[in-house]
Amino acid sequence: MRTGNISVDSVLAQAQAKLASSTQQATSTDKSADTEALGKISPVLAQVQERITAQAQTVTASLSALGSFKSGLADLGTAAKGLATLSASSTPEAIQSALTKLVTAYNATLKSSAAAGNDAGTSRTLRALDNAVDALDTPRGNLAKLGIGRQTDGALTLDSSALGKAVASGAAGVAASLSVFANSVSGASTEALADDGRLSNTLERLGNRSQALKDQQAAVLSTATRLSAVSSAGSSLSAMALAAYRNAG
């Protein structure tokens, strides 16, 4: 692994080689050290640790963003399944509630996708969701009749008054249209959340990367601690030898 122009493995190898060549077998129970303390032991190790920490923070942020996107997709899938259960006998209140939940979850998913990045297959998922909305707008103008509007950023809005008029005019038709829409949205969510999908693969890769960085951090700190112990022991032995020489004279 490399951090900038510095090879972590190379630095650790050199430091550990120094330890191996030492006759001192000092150990330490201290498991942590801050950057300032590291700098006093080895400026190079301190620089390596800083860069590893920066990389770890980036990975953590990506994992958090993808986690939010995954959670949003799960909520969207749940809302879609609820909307798909509508029928001609559903009350206007039930239709209103189910569609409101889906619109809310849909918009939350769009928002979280911006931070998730395309590497997780977000573009494909967003296209599938957009296609589902397009299909619902057939014939053209059907969205507006159902009280659904689409903003320039793709987010949906809901006009309760327009939806109420549509239900009053024909609840069966509204329920059927929304059910097809819901099934399309649910399918897009299920595909994106599949264990072998890009989202799961990206999360796994980032998780492995996060663990590797933690291992690197632990290796740097462990090596620095051992170097510090060796240096301290060497200084003590030198002082003792000098004192013995002076006493012998």
RODO-2510 file (C-alpha; in nm, 4 decimals, decimal comma):
residues 249
     n   res          X          Y          Z
     1     m     0,0000     0,0000     0,0000
     2     r     0,1195     0,3537    -0,0786
     3     t     0,0221     0,6856     0,0830
     4     g     0,1355     0,9689    -0,1428
     5     n     0,5048     0,9146    -0,2130
     6     i     0,5486     0,7021     0,0963
     7     s     0,5147     0,3247     0,0969
     8     v     0,3609     0,2129     0,4258
     9     d     0,4878    -0,1407     0,3795
    10     s     0,8391    -0,0143     0,3058
    11     v     0,8465     0,2118     0,6097
    12     l     0,7194    -0,0634     0,8349
    13     a     0,9644    -0,3118     0,6900
    14     q     1,2567    -0,0786     0,7577
    15     a     1,1392    -0,0025     1,1091
    16     q     1,0769    -0,3676     1,1874
    17     a     1,4165    -0,4619     1,0439
    18     k     1,5734    -0,2182     1,2876
    19     l     1,3885    -0,3924     1,5680
    20     a     1,4999    -0,7352     1,4522
    21     s     1,8656    -0,6324     1,4486
    22     s     1,8471    -0,4957     1,8014
    23     t     1,9653    -0,7079     2,0942
    24     q     1,7018    -0,5544     2,3122
    25     q     1,3778    -0,7456     2,3582
    26     a     1,1814    -0,4657     2,5183
    27     t     0,8026    -0,4771     2,5015
    28     s     0,5311    -0,2283     2,5855
    29     t     0,1697    -0,2573     2,6969
    30     d     0,0840     0,0823     2,5545
    31     k    -0,1486     0,0259     2,2549
    32     s    -0,1975     0,3819     2,1364
    33     a    -0,0113     0,7026     2,0566
    34     d    -0,1194     1,0365     1,9130
    35     t     0,0461     1,2034     1,6172
    36     e     0,2634     1,4276     1,8337
    37     a     0,3999     1,1308     2,0257
    38     l     0,4573     0,9435     1,7012
    39     g     0,6453     1,2402     1,5613
    40     k     0,8903     1,2299     1,8511
    41     i     0,9572     0,8618     1,7870
    42     s     0,9596     0,8696     1,4067
    43     p     0,8492     1,1665     1,1928
    44     v     0,8083     0,9317     0,8957
    45     l     0,5752     0,7004     1,0858
    46     a     0,3789     1,0032     1,2052
    47     q     0,3336     1,1177     0,8449
    48     v     0,2257     0,7700     0,7391
    49     q    -0,0243     0,7535     1,0253
    50     e    -0,1749     1,0896     0,9307
    51     r    -0,2284     0,9798     0,5722
    52     i    -0,3769     0,6463     0,6728
    53     t    -0,6140     0,8307     0,9077
    54     a    -0,7240     1,0626     0,6263
    55     q    -0,7921     0,7639     0,4004
    56     a    -0,9840     0,5908     0,6793
    57     q    -1,2036     0,8974     0,7258
    58     t    -1,2827     0,9022     0,3532
    59     v    -1,3773     0,5347     0,3565
    60     t    -1,5911     0,5820     0,6674
    61     a    -1,7766     0,8696     0,4995
    62     s    -1,8414     0,6534     0,1919
    63     l    -1,9688     0,3678     0,4062
    64     s    -2,2017     0,6058     0,5877
    65     a    -2,3382     0,7481     0,2618
    66     l    -2,3934     0,4031     0,1131
    67     g    -2,5551     0,2874     0,4356
    68     s    -2,8027     0,5752     0,4135
    69     f    -2,8743     0,4944     0,0496
    70     k    -2,9291     0,1267     0,1317
    71     s    -3,1594     0,2166     0,4210
    72     g    -3,3529     0,4524     0,1934
    73     l    -3,3967     0,1809    -0,0687
    74     a    -3,5250    -0,0593     0,1943
    75     d    -3,7790     0,1981     0,3152
    76     l    -3,8795     0,2674    -0,0458
    77     g    -3,9336    -0,1020    -0,1081
    78     t    -4,1514    -0,1297     0,2015
    79     a    -4,3568     0,1745     0,0990
    80     a    -4,3961     0,0358    -0,2536
    81     k    -4,5235    -0,2971    -0,1252
    82     g    -4,7785    -0,1122     0,0866
    83     l    -4,8970     0,0856    -0,2148
    84     a    -4,9209    -0,2326    -0,4227
    85     t    -5,1841    -0,3760    -0,1868
    86     l    -5,4369    -0,1103    -0,2824
    87     s    -5,7582    -0,2237    -0,4450
    88     a    -6,0895    -0,0840    -0,5633
    89     s    -6,2207    -0,1227    -0,2099
    90     s    -5,9419     0,0842    -0,0538
    91     t    -6,0590     0,3996     0,1184
    92     p    -5,9459     0,7409    -0,0060
    93     e    -5,7579     0,7831     0,3224
    94     a    -5,5709     0,4547     0,2715
    95     i    -5,4737     0,5521    -0,0841
    96     q    -5,3610     0,8948     0,0304
    97     s    -5,1527     0,7510     0,3151
    98     a    -4,9868     0,4796     0,1063
    99     l    -4,8945     0,7151    -0,1769
   100     t    -4,7636     0,9778     0,0657
   101     k    -4,5303     0,7194     0,2213
   102     l    -4,3993     0,6155    -0,1174
   103     v    -4,3408     0,9733    -0,2346
   104     t    -4,1569     1,0534     0,0888
   105     a    -3,9388     0,7419     0,0622
   106     y    -3,8776     0,8023    -0,3090
   107     n    -3,7502     1,1549    -0,2460
   108     a    -3,5318     1,0418     0,0444
   109     t    -3,3741     0,7795    -0,1820
   110     l    -3,2986     1,0393    -0,4492
   111     k    -3,1360     1,2636    -0,1907
   112     s    -2,9172     0,9900    -0,0421
   113     s    -2,8081     0,8696    -0,3864
   114     a    -2,6157     1,1921    -0,4467
   115     a    -2,3640     1,1067    -0,1752
   116     a    -2,3521     0,7349    -0,2513
   117     g    -2,1694     0,7642    -0,5840
   118     n    -2,2222     0,5793    -0,9108
   119     d    -1,9850     0,2989    -0,8121
   120     a    -2,2676     0,1505    -0,6074
   121     g    -2,4906     0,1259    -0,9146
   122     t    -2,6967     0,4264    -0,8126
   123     s    -2,7396     0,5505    -1,1712
   124     r    -2,8977     0,2239    -1,2784
   125     t    -3,1333     0,2296    -0,9812
   126     l    -3,2320     0,5906    -1,0420
   127     r    -3,3018     0,5165    -1,4086
   128     a    -3,5291     0,2295    -1,3069
   129     l    -3,7173     0,4543    -1,0647
   130     d    -3,7447     0,7295    -1,3239
   131     n    -3,8766     0,4791    -1,5781
   132     a    -4,1407     0,3696    -1,3294
   133     v    -4,2606     0,7293    -1,2988
   134     d    -4,2567     0,7685    -1,6775
   135     a    -4,4689     0,4561    -1,7147
   136     l    -4,7208     0,5961    -1,4694
   137     d    -4,7450     0,9081    -1,6847
   138     t    -4,8938     0,7050    -1,9720
   139     p    -5,1081     0,8406    -2,1156
   140     r    -4,9346     1,1765    -2,0798
   141     g    -5,0932     1,3845    -1,8075
   142     n    -5,1850     1,0842    -1,5947
   143     l    -4,9393     1,1897    -1,3236
   144     a    -5,1092     1,5241    -1,2808
   145     k    -5,4515     1,3575    -1,2676
   146     l    -5,3256     1,1363    -0,9843
   147     g    -5,1921     1,4416    -0,8026
   148     i    -4,8273     1,3515    -0,8628
   149     g    -4,5824     1,6149    -0,9829
   150     r    -4,2158     1,5809    -1,0761
   151     q    -3,9608     1,8520    -1,0000
   152     t    -3,6545     1,9332    -1,2083
   153     d    -3,4308     1,7283    -0,9759
   154     g    -3,6561     1,4238    -1,0136
   155     a    -3,8219     1,4563    -0,6736
   156     l    -4,1951     1,3921    -0,6551
   157     t    -4,4699     1,6083    -0,5104
   158     l    -4,8216     1,5101    -0,4138
   159     d    -5,1371     1,7181    -0,4572
   160     s    -5,3867     1,5684    -0,2134
   161     s    -5,6769     1,7572    -0,3660
   162     a    -5,6094     1,6242    -0,7171
   163     l    -5,5618     1,2715    -0,5851
   164     g    -5,8915     1,2949    -0,3972
   165     k    -6,0748     1,3963    -0,7150
   166     a    -5,9190     1,1065    -0,9066
   167     v    -6,0225     0,8568    -0,6399
   168     a    -6,3753     0,9984    -0,6338
   169     s    -6,3975     0,9578    -1,0099
   170     g    -6,2754     0,6009    -1,0122
   171     a    -6,0982     0,4391    -0,7184
   172     a    -6,0491     0,1124    -0,9086
   173     g    -5,8552     0,2799    -1,1885
   174     v    -5,6401     0,4789    -0,9460
   175     a    -5,5613     0,1718    -0,7398
   176     a    -5,4699    -0,0282    -1,0496
   177     s    -5,2385     0,2429    -1,1832
   178     l    -5,0668     0,2937    -0,8500
   179     s    -5,0290    -0,0800    -0,8001
   180     v    -4,8392    -0,1166    -1,1288
   181     f    -4,6242     0,1826    -1,0341
   182     a    -4,5564     0,0369    -0,6901
   183     n    -4,4517    -0,2992    -0,8314
   184     s    -4,2022    -0,1307    -1,0643
   185     v    -4,0539     0,0708    -0,7774
   186     s    -4,0419    -0,2366    -0,5554
   187     g    -3,8616    -0,4296    -0,8295
   188     a    -3,5990    -0,1569    -0,8678
   189     s    -3,5411    -0,1521    -0,4938
   190     t    -3,5152    -0,5305    -0,4677
   191     e    -3,2664    -0,5503    -0,7535
   192     a    -3,0473    -0,2782    -0,6044
   193     l    -3,0448    -0,4500    -0,2641
   194     a    -2,9582    -0,7972    -0,3983
   195     d    -2,6701    -0,9722    -0,2218
   196     d    -2,4817    -1,0008    -0,5505
   197     g    -2,5657    -0,6470    -0,6632
   198     r    -2,3249    -0,3576    -0,7069
   199     l    -2,4365    -0,1908    -0,3852
   200     s    -2,3604    -0,4978    -0,1744
   201     n    -2,0302    -0,5515    -0,3555
   202     t    -1,9278    -0,1909    -0,3021
   203     l    -2,0177    -0,2055     0,0668
   204     e    -1,8170    -0,5248     0,1077
   205     r    -1,5164    -0,3762    -0,0718
   206     l    -1,5252    -0,0619     0,1398
   207     g    -1,5657    -0,2682     0,4556
   208     n    -1,2552    -0,4675     0,3672
   209     r    -1,0695    -0,1471     0,2880
   210     s    -1,1708     0,0008     0,6220
   211     q    -1,0432    -0,3042     0,8082
   212     a    -0,7153    -0,2995     0,6130
   213     l    -0,6595     0,0640     0,7104
   214     k    -0,7307    -0,0151     1,0746
   215     d    -0,4736    -0,2940     1,0568
   216     q    -0,2227    -0,0512     0,9053
   217     q    -0,2870     0,1987     1,1819
   218     a    -0,2385    -0,0687     1,4456
   219     a     0,0853    -0,1825     1,2782
   220     v     0,2244     0,1717     1,2708
   221     l     0,1404     0,2336     1,6363
   222     s     0,2750    -0,1045     1,7443
   223     t     0,5993    -0,0499     1,5572
   224     a     0,6373     0,3034     1,6970
   225     t     0,5770     0,1778     2,0497
   226     r     0,8393    -0,0942     2,0139
   227     l     1,0878     0,1489     1,8592
   228     s     1,0338     0,3819     2,1532
   229     a     1,0937     0,0978     2,3977
   230     v     1,4131    -0,0086     2,2199
   231     s     1,5416     0,3501     2,2121
   232     s     1,4700     0,4016     2,5811
   233     a     1,6361     0,0734     2,6768
   234     g     1,9408     0,1570     2,4663
   235     s     1,9774     0,4956     2,6331
   236     s     1,9518     0,3396     2,9793
   237     l     2,2171     0,0787     2,9022
   238     s     2,4542     0,3435     2,7687
   239     a     2,4123     0,5490     3,0844
   240     m     2,4782     0,2443     3,3027
   241     a     2,7894     0,1512     3,1043
   242     l     2,9281     0,5037     3,1331
   243     a     2,8659     0,5107     3,5071
   244     a     3,0377     0,1730     3,5514
   245     y     3,3419     0,2917     3,3525
   246     r     3,3724     0,6056     3,5631
   247     n     3,3398     0,4112     3,8893
   248     a     3,6077     0,1652     3,7744
   249     g     3,8499     0,4510     3,7153
***
